[in-house]
């Protein structure tokens, strides 16, 4: 398609609109889908593969989407300026002027991908699922996901750089991977207490995120979940947390962290480059530490409440401010076997607790 085309009315003889059919139509303002169309490919307006490199989106001027009323497969009910799959009530593609009808039940994958001119949109209460990348790289400044939504796809709001606040469904069970990755204007987020799992890189690169809660039922922090959350100053980990995976808190802004007693594994480079981190308390008998606090240059004190069982790749490498490694009574020799010789002088055995 030509980059200078402004209006497209597809002939009645067309049965299929192929994937990426209108990719690059930067001047396109309106499109009419005829009754004859029975198949619409993915990403017909382009942008999914390279949206992070685009500041204006694949069809930034698109304002009018009309489906012929005689079409039996698709519709644009209520003059909504969108393409809806009639049988499933799924909104497949929208644009900057889309109003989501109350009858829509699902928002499809990448439906509003790179719609940079959208700053807000109302998601009706009847919507029960939001697809992968649905609002990725859009201009949204706020988002309220209704409580009826039980499924949100990976990266649904990824790289929405103007997004300041998000309300998630009150009974959401899982935060998908990359949900809010790259939302650099986001300052706070409330995770529902019903959440039991948070996916990889869910909040990565949220550089202005200052605080959040992690529900008590979350047992594992996945890979890179909070990576590069450089403004995150306060964080309390749930008591039931069993595992922190690699790079989970790489380069975060926290100054102190307490690892719960049930946490037995802390992954590779989990807190690497967290240059504000000063105090670490590890409550349980961790089975694995693997370059965990590498390059935490402000780290001064580490306290182990129980003996560690395995150390790989010096956990406190380049921690140049480290002064004290507190360990339980009678375990100094064990820790000396796990830590490099240049840190042995930092090991301090704490007095044994008196039994009552």
Secondary structure, 3 states (H helix, E strand, C coil): CCCCCCEEECCCCCCEECCCCCCCCCCCCEEEECCCCCEECCCCCCCCCCHHHCCCCCCCCCCEEEECCCCCCEECHHHCCCEEECCCCEEEECCCCCCCCCCCCEECCCCCCCCCCCCCCCCCCCCCEECCCCCCCCCCCEEECCCCCCEECCCCCCCCCCCCEEECCCCCCEECCCCCCCCCCCCEECCCCCCCEECCCCCCCCCCCCEECCCCCCCEECCCCCCCCCCCCCCCCCCCCCEECCCCCCCCCCCEEEECCCCCEECCCCCCCCCCCCEEEECCCCCEEECCCCCCCCCCEEEECCCCCCEECCCCCCCCCCCEEEECCCCHHHHHHHCCHHHHHHEEECCCCCCC
